[in-house]
Structure formats: structure tokens, C-alpha cells
Amino acid sequence: MKKITLGFIVALSSLVLSGCQSSNQEVNRCGQELFQCQQNCDMKSAGEGLVQSVCEIKCTERHNQCKKQAETLIQAEQAQ
């Protein structure tokens, strides 16, 4: 089960990172932070499903907040 979860996380993280290939460094940073956060969740959870799920939810929330801030910054830069 842990190997499947780890494989899924790595695949999902790779997909997210490839989807974050943007000319904006802030958006790229958000994707990198998400990947690192998910890796930390896997290491900290030691295969405990609930612990890992809660950790990953927090990662997603941080990522969404980071992305929102990056998009606001991009819009402000484009308005100038």
C-alpha cells in the first residue's frame, strides 16, 4: 500500500510540476513547494493513511493560497 501511495504522490507531483511550467517564477515556486510538502508528508506519515491525508490537505491548501498570491502578483505586473 505504501509503495502505491508513494508512486501516486510522485506521479501526481510530477504532473503538477509539469503543469506549473510558467514564465512566472512565483507560480513555479508554488509547484516546487507543493512537491516538497507532499514528500515531507510521505516521510512523516510512515504509512498512516489519516496522518498522510491531513498533511496532504494542508499542502493543497498552502499551494492554493500560494497560487492565488502569485496570480494576484501577475495581474498587478500586467496592469502596470
C-alpha positions as CSV (number, residue, x, y, z in Angstrom):
1,M,0.0,0.0,0.0
2,K,2.8,2.4,0.9
3,K,4.5,1.8,-2.4
4,I,1.3,2.5,-4.3
5,T,0.8,5.7,-2.3
6,L,4.3,6.9,-2.8
7,G,4.1,6.1,-6.6
8,F,0.8,8.0,-6.8
9,I,2.3,11.0,-5.0
10,V,5.4,11.1,-7.1
11,A,3.3,10.8,-10.3
12,L,0.8,13.5,-9.1
13,S,3.6,15.8,-8.1
14,S,5.4,15.4,-11.4
15,L,2.1,16.2,-13.2
16,V,1.6,19.2,-11.0
17,L,5.2,20.4,-11.6
18,S,4.9,19.9,-15.3
19,G,1.7,21.8,-15.3
20,C,3.4,24.7,-13.5
21,Q,5.9,25.4,-16.2
22,S,5.3,29.0,-16.4
23,S,7.3,32.1,-17.3
24,N,6.5,33.4,-13.8
25,Q,8.9,32.3,-11.1
26,E,6.3,32.7,-8.4
27,V,4.0,30.1,-9.9
28,N,6.9,27.7,-10.4
29,R,7.9,28.2,-6.8
30,C,4.4,27.3,-5.7
31,G,4.6,24.0,-7.6
32,Q,8.0,23.2,-6.1
33,E,6.8,23.9,-2.6
34,L,3.8,21.6,-3.2
35,F,6.1,18.8,-4.3
36,Q,8.4,19.2,-1.3
37,C,5.4,19.4,1.1
38,Q,4.0,16.2,-0.3
39,Q,7.4,14.5,0.0
40,N,7.5,15.6,3.6
41,C,4.0,14.2,4.3
42,D,5.1,10.8,3.0
43,M,8.2,10.8,5.2
44,K,6.3,12.0,8.3
45,S,3.2,9.8,8.0
46,A,5.1,6.4,7.9
47,G,2.2,4.9,6.0
48,E,-0.5,6.1,8.3
49,G,-3.4,6.9,6.0
50,L,-5.2,9.5,8.1
51,V,-2.0,11.4,9.1
52,Q,-0.9,11.5,5.5
53,S,-4.3,12.6,4.2
54,V,-4.4,15.5,6.7
55,C,-0.9,16.5,5.8
56,E,-1.6,16.4,2.1
57,I,-4.8,18.5,2.6
58,K,-2.6,21.2,4.3
59,C,-0.2,21.0,1.4
60,T,-3.0,21.6,-1.1
61,E,-4.4,24.5,1.0
62,R,-0.9,26.1,1.1
63,H,-0.5,25.5,-2.6
64,N,-3.8,27.1,-3.5
65,Q,-3.0,30.1,-1.3
66,C,0.4,30.4,-2.9
67,K,-1.0,30.2,-6.4
68,K,-3.7,32.8,-5.6
69,Q,-1.0,35.2,-4.4
70,A,1.2,34.5,-7.5
71,E,-1.8,35.1,-9.8
72,T,-2.5,38.4,-8.0
73,L,1.1,39.4,-8.4
74,I,1.0,38.5,-12.2
75,Q,-2.2,40.6,-12.7
76,A,-0.6,43.6,-10.8
77,E,2.5,43.3,-13.0
78,Q,0.4,43.1,-16.2
79,A,-1.6,46.2,-15.2
80,Q,1.5,48.4,-15.0
